[in-house]
């Protein structure tokens, strides 16, 4: 239990990798296009879902 709560290699590398990729001043154009598109897609999906959910019970 203690080991699982303190050590989680599933999130550590992901967070570190994201931080490094986000802090890369070398690939600003490519790095910015990737996360921006992902964020937009997610926002659109979530908004669509909320809209449909609102229309359903309404």
PDB file of N, CA, C and O in Angstrom:
ATOM      1  N   UNK A   1       0.838  -1.210   0.000  1.00  0.00           N
ATOM      2  CA  UNK A   1       0.000   0.000   0.000  1.00  0.00           C
ATOM      3  C   UNK A   1       0.867   1.253   0.000  1.00  0.00           C
ATOM      4  O   UNK A   1       0.631   2.196  -0.755  1.00  0.00           O
ATOM      5  N   UNK A   2       1.876   1.236   0.866  1.00  0.00           N
ATOM      6  CA  UNK A   2       2.748   2.411   0.981  1.00  0.00           C
ATOM      7  C   UNK A   2       3.544   2.587  -0.315  1.00  0.00           C
ATOM      8  O   UNK A   2       3.756   3.703  -0.790  1.00  0.00           O
ATOM      9  N   UNK A   3       3.974   1.462  -0.867  1.00  0.00           N
ATOM     10  CA  UNK A   3       4.788   1.503  -2.081  1.00  0.00           C
ATOM     11  C   UNK A   3       3.948   2.040  -3.247  1.00  0.00           C
ATOM     12  O   UNK A   3       4.431   2.821  -4.067  1.00  0.00           O
ATOM     13  N   UNK A   4       2.712   1.615  -3.302  1.00  0.00           N
ATOM     14  CA  UNK A   4       1.841   2.016  -4.404  1.00  0.00           C
ATOM     15  C   UNK A   4       1.499   3.508  -4.313  1.00  0.00           C
ATOM     16  O   UNK A   4       1.389   4.186  -5.334  1.00  0.00           O
ATOM     17  N   UNK A   5       1.336   4.003  -3.107  1.00  0.00           N
ATOM     18  CA  UNK A   5       0.953   5.409  -2.941  1.00  0.00           C
ATOM     19  C   UNK A   5       2.124   6.352  -3.152  1.00  0.00           C
ATOM     20  O   UNK A   5       1.938   7.517  -3.504  1.00  0.00           O
ATOM     21  N   UNK A   6       3.327   5.846  -2.936  1.00  0.00           N
ATOM     22  CA  UNK A   6       4.493   6.734  -3.078  1.00  0.00           C
ATOM     23  C   UNK A   6       5.118   6.630  -4.458  1.00  0.00           C
ATOM     24  O   UNK A   6       5.606   7.623  -4.997  1.00  0.00           O
ATOM     25  N   UNK A   7       5.107   5.438  -5.030  1.00  0.00           N
ATOM     26  CA  UNK A   7       5.781   5.233  -6.319  1.00  0.00           C
ATOM     27  C   UNK A   7       4.790   4.836  -7.417  1.00  0.00           C
ATOM     28  O   UNK A   7       4.224   3.743  -7.381  1.00  0.00           O
ATOM     29  N   UNK A   8       4.589   5.697  -8.361  1.00  0.00           N
ATOM     30  CA  UNK A   8       3.691   5.349  -9.477  1.00  0.00           C
ATOM     31  C   UNK A   8       4.384   5.731 -10.788  1.00  0.00           C
ATOM     32  O   UNK A   8       4.310   6.882 -11.219  1.00  0.00           O
ATOM     33  N   UNK A   9       5.050   4.777 -11.414  1.00  0.00           N
ATOM     34  CA  UNK A   9       5.810   5.017 -12.644  1.00  0.00           C
ATOM     35  C   UNK A   9       4.903   5.275 -13.844  1.00  0.00           C
ATOM     36  O   UNK A   9       5.380   5.555 -14.943  1.00  0.00           O
ATOM     37  N   UNK A  10       3.617   5.179 -13.629  1.00  0.00           N
ATOM     38  CA  UNK A  10       2.694   5.403 -14.749  1.00  0.00           C
ATOM     39  C   UNK A  10       2.433   6.898 -14.961  1.00  0.00           C
ATOM     40  O   UNK A  10       2.132   7.335 -16.072  1.00  0.00           O
ATOM     41  N   UNK A  11       2.552   7.665 -13.885  1.00  0.00           N
ATOM     42  CA  UNK A  11       2.279   9.105 -13.989  1.00  0.00           C
ATOM     43  C   UNK A  11       3.554   9.927 -13.990  1.00  0.00           C
ATOM     44  O   UNK A  11       3.623  10.988 -14.612  1.00  0.00           O
ATOM     45  N   UNK A  12       4.567   9.426 -13.284  1.00  0.00           N
ATOM     46  CA  UNK A  12       5.820  10.180 -13.175  1.00  0.00           C
ATOM     47  C   UNK A  12       6.445  10.478 -14.535  1.00  0.00           C
ATOM     48  O   UNK A  12       6.718  11.639 -14.841  1.00  0.00           O
ATOM     49  N   UNK A  13       6.678   9.451 -15.359  1.00  0.00           N
ATOM     50  CA  UNK A  13       7.306   9.672 -16.663  1.00  0.00           C
ATOM     51  C   UNK A  13       6.434  10.516 -17.578  1.00  0.00           C
ATOM     52  O   UNK A  13       6.937  11.322 -18.360  1.00  0.00           O
ATOM     53  N   UNK A  14       5.150  10.329 -17.479  1.00  0.00           N
ATOM     54  CA  UNK A  14       4.236  11.098 -18.328  1.00  0.00           C
ATOM     55  C   UNK A  14       4.329  12.580 -17.994  1.00  0.00           C
ATOM     56  O   UNK A  14       4.425  13.430 -18.879  1.00  0.00           O
ATOM     57  N   UNK A  15       4.298  12.866 -16.712  1.00  0.00           N
ATOM     58  CA  UNK A  15       4.359  14.258 -16.270  1.00  0.00           C
ATOM     59  C   UNK A  15       5.696  14.874 -16.642  1.00  0.00           C
ATOM     60  O   UNK A  15       5.766  16.008 -17.116  1.00  0.00           O
ATOM     61  N   UNK A  16       6.763  14.100 -16.418  1.00  0.00           N
ATOM     62  CA  UNK A  16       8.101  14.609 -16.710  1.00  0.00           C
ATOM     63  C   UNK A  16       8.228  14.861 -18.216  1.00  0.00           C
ATOM     64  O   UNK A  16       8.751  15.889 -18.646  1.00  0.00           O
ATOM     65  N   UNK A  17       7.744  13.913 -18.994  1.00  0.00           N
ATOM     66  CA  UNK A  17       7.843  14.020 -20.453  1.00  0.00           C
ATOM     67  C   UNK A  17       7.053  15.231 -20.950  1.00  0.00           C
ATOM     68  O   UNK A  17       7.515  15.974 -21.816  1.00  0.00           O
ATOM     69  N   UNK A  18       5.877  15.415 -20.401  1.00  0.00           N
ATOM     70  CA  UNK A  18       5.028  16.532 -20.816  1.00  0.00           C
ATOM     71  C   UNK A  18       5.704  17.858 -20.466  1.00  0.00           C
ATOM     72  O   UNK A  18       5.717  18.799 -21.259  1.00  0.00           O
ATOM     73  N   UNK A  19       6.261  17.903 -19.264  1.00  0.00           N
ATOM     74  CA  UNK A  19       6.911  19.130 -18.790  1.00  0.00           C
ATOM     75  C   UNK A  19       8.076  19.477 -19.711  1.00  0.00           C
ATOM     76  O   UNK A  19       8.263  20.634 -20.086  1.00  0.00           O
ATOM     77  N   UNK A  20       8.852  18.463 -20.067  1.00  0.00           N
ATOM     78  CA  UNK A  20      10.028  18.699 -20.911  1.00  0.00           C
ATOM     79  C   UNK A  20       9.582  19.127 -22.314  1.00  0.00           C
ATOM     80  O   UNK A  20      10.150  20.050 -22.898  1.00  0.00           O
ATOM     81  N   UNK A  21       8.580  18.461 -22.836  1.00  0.00           N
ATOM     82  CA  UNK A  21       8.108  18.778 -24.188  1.00  0.00           C
ATOM     83  C   UNK A  21       7.482  20.175 -24.220  1.00  0.00           C
ATOM     84  O   UNK A  21       7.601  20.903 -25.206  1.00  0.00           O
ATOM     85  N   UNK A  22       6.822  20.526 -23.136  1.00  0.00           N
ATOM     86  CA  UNK A  22       6.163  21.830 -23.071  1.00  0.00           C
ATOM     87  C   UNK A  22       7.182  22.945 -22.864  1.00  0.00           C
ATOM     88  O   UNK A  22       6.946  24.096 -23.229  1.00  0.00           O
ATOM     89  N   UNK A  23       8.335  22.579 -22.263  1.00  0.00           N
ATOM     90  CA  UNK A  23       9.356  23.580 -21.950  1.00  0.00           C
ATOM     91  C   UNK A  23      10.429  23.619 -23.037  1.00  0.00           C
ATOM     92  O   UNK A  23      11.463  24.263 -22.858  1.00  0.00           O
ATOM     93  N   UNK A  24      10.198  22.945 -24.155  1.00  0.00           N
ATOM     94  CA  UNK A  24      11.208  22.932 -25.220  1.00  0.00           C
ATOM     95  C   UNK A  24      11.098  24.189 -26.076  1.00  0.00           C
ATOM     96  O   UNK A  24      10.105  24.386 -26.775  1.00  0.00           O
ATOM     97  N   UNK A  25      12.115  25.029 -26.019  1.00  0.00           N
ATOM     98  CA  UNK A  25      12.130  26.272 -26.798  1.00  0.00           C
ATOM     99  C   UNK A  25      12.609  26.020 -28.223  1.00  0.00           C
ATOM    100  O   UNK A  25      12.610  26.929 -29.054  1.00  0.00           O
ATOM    101  N   UNK A  26      13.015  24.786 -28.501  1.00  0.00           N
ATOM    102  CA  UNK A  26      13.532  24.448 -29.828  1.00  0.00           C
ATOM    103  C   UNK A  26      12.386  24.144 -30.788  1.00  0.00           C
ATOM    104  O   UNK A  26      12.368  24.622 -31.922  1.00  0.00           O
ATOM    105  N   UNK A  27      11.426  23.337 -30.316  1.00  0.00           N
ATOM    106  CA  UNK A  27      10.296  22.979 -31.188  1.00  0.00           C
ATOM    107  C   UNK A  27       9.040  23.704 -30.710  1.00  0.00           C
ATOM    108  O   UNK A  27       8.105  23.073 -30.219  1.00  0.00           O
ATOM    109  N   UNK A  28       9.020  24.979 -30.848  1.00  0.00           N
ATOM    110  CA  UNK A  28       7.869  25.750 -30.351  1.00  0.00           C
ATOM    111  C   UNK A  28       6.708  25.634 -31.343  1.00  0.00           C
ATOM    112  O   UNK A  28       5.549  25.525 -30.943  1.00  0.00           O
ATOM    113  N   UNK A  29       7.026  25.660 -32.611  1.00  0.00           N
ATOM    114  CA  UNK A  29       5.985  25.613 -33.641  1.00  0.00           C
ATOM    115  C   UNK A  29       5.309  24.239 -33.650  1.00  0.00           C
ATOM    116  O   UNK A  29       4.083  24.137 -33.623  1.00  0.00           O
ATOM    117  N   UNK A  30       6.124  23.196 -33.689  1.00  0.00           N
ATOM    118  CA  UNK A  30       5.563  21.842 -33.763  1.00  0.00           C
ATOM    119  C   UNK A  30       4.890  21.477 -32.431  1.00  0.00           C
ATOM    120  O   UNK A  30       3.791  20.923 -32.403  1.00  0.00           O
ATOM    121  N   UNK A  31       5.572  21.798 -31.347  1.00  0.00           N
ATOM    122  CA  UNK A  31       5.050  21.430 -30.014  1.00  0.00           C
ATOM    123  C   UNK A  31       3.740  22.179 -29.756  1.00  0.00           C
ATOM    124  O   UNK A  31       2.825  21.639 -29.134  1.00  0.00           O
ATOM    125  N   UNK A  32       3.656  23.388 -30.222  1.00  0.00           N
ATOM    126  CA  UNK A  32       2.451  24.192 -29.945  1.00  0.00           C
ATOM    127  C   UNK A  32       1.269  23.703 -30.789  1.00  0.00           C
ATOM    128  O   UNK A  32       0.121  23.748 -30.347  1.00  0.00           O
ATOM    129  N   UNK A  33       1.556  23.248 -31.977  1.00  0.00           N
ATOM    130  CA  UNK A  33       0.482  22.802 -32.868  1.00  0.00           C
ATOM    131  C   UNK A  33      -0.148  21.514 -32.339  1.00  0.00           C
ATOM    132  O   UNK A  33      -1.360  21.321 -32.435  1.00  0.00           O
ATOM    133  N   UNK A  34       0.675  20.650 -31.789  1.00  0.00           N
ATOM    134  CA  UNK A  34       0.174  19.350 -31.305  1.00  0.00           C
ATOM    135  C   UNK A  34      -0.775  19.518 -30.113  1.00  0.00           C
ATOM    136  O   UNK A  34      -1.927  19.089 -30.176  1.00  0.00           O
ATOM    137  N   UNK A  35      -0.301  20.135 -29.034  1.00  0.00           N
ATOM    138  CA  UNK A  35      -1.142  20.271 -27.834  1.00  0.00           C
ATOM    139  C   UNK A  35      -2.342  21.180 -28.068  1.00  0.00           C
ATOM    140  O   UNK A  35      -3.403  20.983 -27.474  1.00  0.00           O
ATOM    141  N   UNK A  36      -2.174  22.169 -28.929  1.00  0.00           N
ATOM    142  CA  UNK A  36      -3.279  23.100 -29.181  1.00  0.00           C
ATOM    143  C   UNK A  36      -4.423  22.364 -29.893  1.00  0.00           C
ATOM    144  O   UNK A  36      -5.591  22.536 -29.543  1.00  0.00           O
ATOM    145  N   UNK A  37      -4.086  21.570 -30.863  1.00  0.00           N
ATOM    146  CA  UNK A  37      -5.101  20.826 -31.618  1.00  0.00           C
ATOM    147  C   UNK A  37      -5.820  19.847 -30.689  1.00  0.00           C
ATOM    148  O   UNK A  37      -7.043  19.710 -30.721  1.00  0.00           O
ATOM    149  N   UNK A  38      -5.017  19.171 -29.861  1.00  0.00           N
ATOM    150  CA  UNK A  38      -5.598  18.199 -28.918  1.00  0.00           C
ATOM    151  C   UNK A  38      -6.583  18.892 -27.989  1.00  0.00           C
ATOM    152  O   UNK A  38      -7.679  18.394 -27.732  1.00  0.00           O
ATOM    153  N   UNK A  39      -6.173  20.041 -27.496  1.00  0.00           N
ATOM    154  CA  UNK A  39      -7.020  20.776 -26.538  1.00  0.00           C
ATOM    155  C   UNK A  39      -8.313  21.196 -27.239  1.00  0.00           C
ATOM    156  O   UNK A  39      -9.401  21.077 -26.675  1.00  0.00           O
ATOM    157  N   UNK A  40      -8.186  21.675 -28.441  1.00  0.00           N
ATOM    158  CA  UNK A  40      -9.368  22.122 -29.190  1.00  0.00           C
ATOM    159  C   UNK A  40     -10.335  20.959 -29.412  1.00  0.00           C
ATOM    160  O   UNK A  40     -11.545  21.088 -29.231  1.00  0.00           O
ATOM    161  N   UNK A  41      -9.772  19.837 -29.804  1.00  0.00           N
ATOM    162  CA  UNK A  41     -10.598  18.647 -30.052  1.00  0.00           C
ATOM    163  C   UNK A  41     -11.336  18.237 -28.787  1.00  0.00           C
ATOM    164  O   UNK A  41     -12.527  17.926 -28.806  1.00  0.00           O
ATOM    165  N   UNK A  42     -10.582  18.247 -27.679  1.00  0.00           N
ATOM    166  CA  UNK A  42     -11.192  17.833 -26.403  1.00  0.00           C
ATOM    167  C   UNK A  42     -12.318  18.802 -26.040  1.00  0.00           C
ATOM    168  O   UNK A  42     -13.407  18.389 -25.640  1.00  0.00           O
ATOM    169  N   UNK A  43     -12.040  20.066 -26.184  1.00  0.00           N
ATOM    170  CA  UNK A  43     -13.044  21.085 -25.840  1.00  0.00           C
ATOM    171  C   UNK A  43     -14.293  20.877 -26.692  1.00  0.00           C
ATOM    172  O   UNK A  43     -15.415  20.969 -26.195  1.00  0.00           O
ATOM    173  N   UNK A  44     -14.094  20.605 -27.948  1.00  0.00           N
ATOM    174  CA  UNK A  44     -15.223  20.444 -28.867  1.00  0.00           C
ATOM    175  C   UNK A  44     -16.032  19.203 -28.473  1.00  0.00           C
ATOM    176  O   UNK A  44     -17.263  19.227 -28.441  1.00  0.00           O
ATOM    177  N   UNK A  45     -15.313  18.129 -28.178  1.00  0.00           N
ATOM    178  CA  UNK A  45     -15.984  16.875 -27.802  1.00  0.00           C
ATOM    179  C   UNK A  45     -16.797  17.080 -26.538  1.00  0.00           C
ATOM    180  O   UNK A  45     -17.955  16.670 -26.456  1.00  0.00           O
ATOM    181  N   UNK A  46     -16.183  17.715 -25.562  1.00  0.00           N
ATOM    182  CA  UNK A  46     -16.864  17.932 -24.272  1.00  0.00           C
ATOM    183  C   UNK A  46     -18.084  18.832 -24.488  1.00  0.00           C
ATOM    184  O   UNK A  46     -19.149  18.579 -23.926  1.00  0.00           O
ATOM    185  N   UNK A  47     -17.935  19.857 -25.283  1.00  0.00           N
ATOM    186  CA  UNK A  47     -19.039  20.803 -25.516  1.00  0.00           C
ATOM    187  C   UNK A  47     -20.184  20.077 -26.222  1.00  0.00           C
ATOM    188  O   UNK A  47     -21.350  20.254 -25.870  1.00  0.00           O
ATOM    189  N   UNK A  48     -19.853  19.281 -27.193  1.00  0.00           N
ATOM    190  CA  UNK A  48     -20.875  18.534 -27.928  1.00  0.00           C
ATOM    191  C   UNK A  48     -21.614  17.597 -26.985  1.00  0.00           C
ATOM    192  O   UNK A  48     -22.837  17.472 -27.035  1.00  0.00           O
ATOM    193  N   UNK A  49     -20.852  16.951 -26.136  1.00  0.00           N
ATOM    194  CA  UNK A  49     -21.440  15.991 -25.191  1.00  0.00           C
ATOM    195  C   UNK A  49     -22.403  16.719 -24.252  1.00  0.00           C
ATOM    196  O   UNK A  49     -23.505  16.241 -23.981  1.00  0.00           O
ATOM    197  N   UNK A  50     -21.979  17.854 -23.772  1.00  0.00           N
ATOM    198  CA  UNK A  50     -22.810  18.624 -22.826  1.00  0.00           C
ATOM    199  C   UNK A  50     -24.081  19.087 -23.536  1.00  0.00           C
ATOM    200  O   UNK A  50     -25.172  19.046 -22.967  1.00  0.00           O
ATOM    201  N   UNK A  51     -23.929  19.521 -24.765  1.00  0.00           N
ATOM    202  CA  UNK A  51     -25.090  19.996 -25.526  1.00  0.00           C
ATOM    203  C   UNK A  51     -26.113  18.866 -25.689  1.00  0.00           C
ATOM    204  O   UNK A  51     -27.309  19.049 -25.467  1.00  0.00           O
ATOM    205  N   UNK A  52     -25.617  17.719 -26.075  1.00  0.00           N
ATOM    206  CA  UNK A  52     -26.522  16.573 -26.284  1.00  0.00           C
ATOM    207  C   UNK A  52     -27.180  16.172 -24.972  1.00  0.00           C
ATOM    208  O   UNK A  52     -28.361  15.827 -24.927  1.00  0.00           O
ATOM    209  N   UNK A  53     -26.401  16.226 -23.922  1.00  0.00           N
ATOM    210  CA  UNK A  53     -26.918  15.840 -22.603  1.00  0.00           C
ATOM    211  C   UNK A  53     -28.020  16.818 -22.194  1.00  0.00           C
ATOM    212  O   UNK A  53     -29.019  16.432 -21.587  1.00  0.00           O
ATOM    213  N   UNK A  54     -27.822  18.064 -22.532  1.00  0.00           N
ATOM    214  CA  UNK A  54     -28.786  19.088 -22.151  1.00  0.00           C
ATOM    215  C   UNK A  54     -30.083  18.911 -22.951  1.00  0.00           C
ATOM    216  O   UNK A  54     -31.178  19.110 -22.426  1.00  0.00           O
ATOM    217  N   UNK A  55     -29.946  18.544 -24.196  1.00  0.00           N
ATOM    218  CA  UNK A  55     -31.123  18.380 -25.063  1.00  0.00           C
ATOM    219  C   UNK A  55     -31.897  17.119 -24.676  1.00  0.00           C
ATOM    220  O   UNK A  55     -33.122  17.076 -24.793  1.00  0.00           O
ATOM    221  N   UNK A  56     -31.183  16.105 -24.220  1.00  0.00           N
ATOM    222  CA  UNK A  56     -31.834  14.831 -23.849  1.00  0.00           C
ATOM    223  C   UNK A  56     -32.893  15.023 -22.773  1.00  0.00           C
ATOM    224  O   UNK A  56     -34.084  14.865 -23.041  1.00  0.00           O
ATOM    225  N   UNK A  57     -32.473  15.363 -21.560  1.00  0.00           N
ATOM    226  CA  UNK A  57     -33.419  15.484 -20.438  1.00  0.00           C
ATOM    227  C   UNK A  57     -34.348  16.682 -20.599  1.00  0.00           C
ATOM    228  O   UNK A  57     -35.427  16.718 -20.007  1.00  0.00           O
ATOM    229  N   UNK A  58     -33.938  17.645 -21.384  1.00  0.00           N
ATOM    230  CA  UNK A  58     -34.742  18.846 -21.544  1.00  0.00           C
ATOM    231  C   UNK A  58     -35.917  18.489 -22.462  1.00  0.00           C
ATOM    232  O   UNK A  58     -36.753  19.343 -22.755  1.00  0.00           O
TER     233      UNK A  58
END
